[in-house]
Amino acid sequence: AVPTRLKPFGSLEVLAEPGAQTLTTCTNVLCPHARPLLADNSMLINRAPYFWSGGMGVVINKEAENDAKDLLWDFFVYTNSAAESSYDVASYPGWLDAWRKQHFA
Protein backbone atom coordinates (compact mmCIF):
# COMPACT_ATOMS: atom_id res chain seq x y z
CA ALA A 1 0.00 0.00 0.00
CA VAL A 2 1.11 3.52 -0.71
CA PRO A 3 1.24 5.75 2.37
CA THR A 4 -1.16 8.67 2.28
CA ARG A 5 -0.85 11.94 4.13
CA LEU A 6 -3.92 14.07 4.48
CA LYS A 7 -3.69 17.81 4.20
CA PRO A 8 -3.77 19.36 7.66
CA PHE A 9 -6.45 21.72 8.80
CA GLY A 10 -5.79 25.34 8.04
CA SER A 11 -7.02 28.85 8.41
CA LEU A 12 -7.94 31.55 5.94
CA GLU A 13 -7.12 34.17 8.57
CA VAL A 14 -4.21 34.64 10.97
CA LEU A 15 -3.08 37.03 13.69
CA ALA A 16 -1.13 39.61 11.69
CA GLU A 17 1.18 40.63 14.54
CA PRO A 18 1.94 39.67 18.13
CA GLY A 19 -0.77 40.90 20.47
CA ALA A 20 -3.30 41.40 17.67
CA GLN A 21 -6.92 41.01 18.78
CA THR A 22 -8.42 40.35 15.36
CA LEU A 23 -7.73 37.98 12.51
CA THR A 24 -6.52 39.18 9.12
CA THR A 25 -7.14 37.42 5.80
CA CYS A 26 -4.06 35.59 4.50
CA THR A 27 -2.09 37.25 1.72
CA ASN A 28 1.11 36.15 -0.02
CA VAL A 29 3.03 38.58 2.19
CA LEU A 30 1.32 37.74 5.49
CA CYS A 31 1.24 33.95 4.90
CA PRO A 32 4.21 33.18 2.65
CA HIS A 33 3.73 29.38 2.96
CA ALA A 34 -0.03 29.45 2.34
CA ARG A 35 -1.46 27.65 -0.68
CA PRO A 36 -4.48 28.48 -2.87
CA LEU A 37 -7.68 26.97 -1.54
CA LEU A 38 -9.71 27.40 -4.72
CA ALA A 39 -8.79 26.88 -8.35
CA ASP A 40 -9.10 30.61 -9.06
CA ASN A 41 -6.50 31.43 -6.34
CA SER A 42 -8.97 33.83 -4.71
CA MET A 43 -8.32 32.50 -1.19
CA LEU A 44 -5.15 31.31 0.53
CA ILE A 45 -5.13 28.72 3.28
CA ASN A 46 -2.37 28.67 5.86
CA ARG A 47 -1.83 25.09 7.07
CA ALA A 48 0.03 24.09 10.22
CA PRO A 49 2.52 21.28 9.45
CA TYR A 50 2.77 19.93 13.00
CA PHE A 51 0.42 18.18 15.41
CA TRP A 52 -2.43 18.45 12.94
CA SER A 53 -3.09 14.72 13.11
CA GLY A 54 -2.49 14.39 16.81
CA GLY A 55 1.25 14.23 16.33
CA MET A 56 3.38 12.69 18.98
CA GLY A 57 2.97 14.32 22.35
CA VAL A 58 5.14 12.99 25.13
CA VAL A 59 5.05 13.31 28.90
CA ILE A 60 7.04 12.03 31.82
CA ASN A 61 5.00 10.82 34.78
CA LYS A 62 5.99 12.73 37.90
CA GLU A 63 5.51 9.52 39.90
CA ALA A 64 8.12 7.61 37.84
CA GLU A 65 11.49 6.64 39.34
CA ASN A 66 14.17 9.30 38.85
CA ASP A 67 16.25 6.95 36.66
CA ALA A 68 13.25 6.37 34.40
CA LYS A 69 12.58 10.12 34.18
CA ASP A 70 16.22 10.76 33.24
CA LEU A 71 16.14 8.01 30.60
CA LEU A 72 12.93 9.32 29.03
CA TRP A 73 14.21 12.90 29.05
CA ASP A 74 17.42 11.83 27.29
CA PHE A 75 15.37 9.90 24.70
CA PHE A 76 13.08 12.88 24.02
CA VAL A 77 16.05 15.23 23.64
CA TYR A 78 17.77 12.78 21.29
CA THR A 79 14.74 12.22 19.03
CA ASN A 80 14.05 15.95 18.85
CA SER A 81 17.61 16.95 18.02
CA ALA A 82 18.02 18.56 14.60
CA ALA A 83 20.16 15.75 13.17
CA GLU A 84 18.04 12.82 14.38
CA SER A 85 14.66 14.40 13.68
CA SER A 86 15.69 15.28 10.12
CA TYR A 87 16.59 11.64 9.47
CA ASP A 88 13.36 10.34 11.04
CA VAL A 89 11.21 12.77 9.04
CA ALA A 90 12.95 11.92 5.75
CA SER A 91 13.18 8.14 6.18
CA TYR A 92 10.52 5.76 4.97
CA PRO A 93 8.59 4.73 6.87
CA GLY A 94 9.13 7.83 8.96
CA TRP A 95 7.36 8.18 12.26
CA LEU A 96 7.66 11.94 12.65
CA ASP A 97 5.90 14.70 10.74
CA ALA A 98 7.97 17.70 9.73
CA TRP A 99 8.07 20.65 12.13
CA ARG A 100 11.44 22.35 11.54
CA LYS A 101 12.11 24.59 8.53
CA GLN A 102 15.06 22.36 7.62
CA HIS A 103 12.66 19.40 7.29
CA PHE A 104 11.12 21.07 4.25
CA ALA A 105 14.39 21.95 2.50
C-alpha positions in Angstrom: 0.0 0.0 0.0 1.1 3.5 -0.7 1.2 5.8 2.4 -1.2 8.7 2.3 -0.8 11.9 4.1 -3.9 14.1 4.5 -3.7 17.8 4.2 -3.8 19.4 7.7 -6.5 21.7 8.8 -5.8 25.3 8.0 -7.0 28.9 8.4 -7.9 31.5 5.9 -7.1 34.2 8.6 -4.2 34.6 11.0 -3.1 37.0 13.7 -1.1 39.6 11.7 1.2 40.6 14.5 1.9 39.7 18.1 -0.8 40.9 20.5 -3.3 41.4 17.7 -6.9 41.0 18.8 -8.4 40.4 15.4 -7.7 38.0 12.5 -6.5 39.2 9.1 -7.1 37.4 5.8 -4.1 35.6 4.5 -2.1 37.2 1.7 1.1 36.1 0.0 3.0 38.6 2.2 1.3 37.7 5.5 1.2 34.0 4.9 4.2 33.2 2.6 3.7 29.4 3.0 0.0 29.4 2.3 -1.5 27.6 -0.7 -4.5 28.5 -2.9 -7.7 27.0 -1.5 -9.7 27.4 -4.7 -8.8 26.9 -8.4 -9.1 30.6 -9.1 -6.5 31.4 -6.3 -9.0 33.8 -4.7 -8.3 32.5 -1.2 -5.1 31.3 0.5 -5.1 28.7 3.3 -2.4 28.7 5.9 -1.8 25.1 7.1 0.0 24.1 10.2 2.5 21.3 9.5 2.8 19.9 13.0 0.4 18.2 15.4 -2.4 18.4 12.9 -3.1 14.7 13.1 -2.5 14.4 16.8 1.3 14.2 16.3 3.4 12.7 19.0 3.0 14.3 22.3 5.1 13.0 25.1 5.0 13.3 28.9 7.0 12.0 31.8 5.0 10.8 34.8 6.0 12.7 37.9 5.5 9.5 39.9 8.1 7.6 37.8 11.5 6.6 39.3 14.2 9.3 38.9 16.2 7.0 36.7 13.3 6.4 34.4 12.6 10.1 34.2 16.2 10.8 33.2 16.1 8.0 30.6 12.9 9.3 29.0 14.2 12.9 29.1 17.4 11.8 27.3 15.4 9.9 24.7 13.1 12.9 24.0 16.1 15.2 23.6 17.8 12.8 21.3 14.7 12.2 19.0 14.0 16.0 18.9 17.6 17.0 18.0 18.0 18.6 14.6 20.2 15.8 13.2 18.0 12.8 14.4 14.7 14.4 13.7 15.7 15.3 10.1 16.6 11.6 9.5 13.4 10.3 11.0 11.2 12.8 9.0 12.9 11.9 5.8 13.2 8.1 6.2 10.5 5.8 5.0 8.6 4.7 6.9 9.1 7.8 9.0 7.4 8.2 12.3 7.7 11.9 12.7 5.9 14.7 10.7 8.0 17.7 9.7 8.1 20.6 12.1 11.4 22.4 11.5 12.1 24.6 8.5 15.1 22.4 7.6 12.7 19.4 7.3 11.1 21.1 4.3 14.4 22.0 2.5 
